[in-house]
Amino acid sequence: MKFPFIIILIFIPLIVLSQNYKLNTRYPGYFINIKGDSIHGYILLTNKLENQRGAVYSSDAKGEKIIIHLLADQVRGYKVKDRTYTAMYYGEPDPAAEHFVLTVAEGNLDLYEYFTLPDEFYVGTNTGGQRPATGDDEQYLQKEFLIVNKEGNKFMLPNANAFMKNADLIFGSNADLLQKIKDKKKGYRYNDLEEIVKEFNLQ
């Protein structure tokens, strides 16, 4: 018998204080159209799961004037607050295979994150009950990494095994860095990919 995964929460505020913004709110931002033009206005920041599927642009803060639904097969990407998204063929079709992946680092290697919500995942409420998790429960989203090198080769890294398997191909030009990865030194493991890529890009 399969049991749902349950997390009990005492209380989790919707406001992300450390980043000083709320989900499901419009903020100044821009999108890049298919021609490469940046169109500034306001972008609705939903959450890391929903914003992969698309976003809503408006020319005003209330979302009452020009409205454009941003889809990954129609624009190159967009930015809202500190989140920059790049359109790419990646992820399971739902129904389209194009998604906006979160851009984490750029340089000789570009690093992206893709998020999923675990199946049958429940969180506790502050009244002692439980409810199905949604994309707004960002702290419980699962993420995987995607690296694209300057040659355009994509390396899908959903877990630590994939990271180690592809390490030679991705980081082979930096022998010292590669050895630290192979030795699994602290700070050079799968969950440290953002800092590893940034170090590689400094060479």
Buried (B, 14 or more C-beta within 10 A) or exposed (E): EEEEEEBEEEEBEEEEEEEEBEBEBBBEBBBBBEEEEEBEBBBBBBBBBBBBBBBBBBBEEEBEEEEBEBBBEBBBBBBBBEBBBBBBEBBEEEEEEBBBBBBBBBEBBBBBBBBBBEEEBBBBBEEEEBEEBBBBBBEBBEEBBBBBBEEEEBBEBBEEEBBBEBBEEBBEEBEEBBEBBEEEEEEBBBEBBEEBBBBBBEE
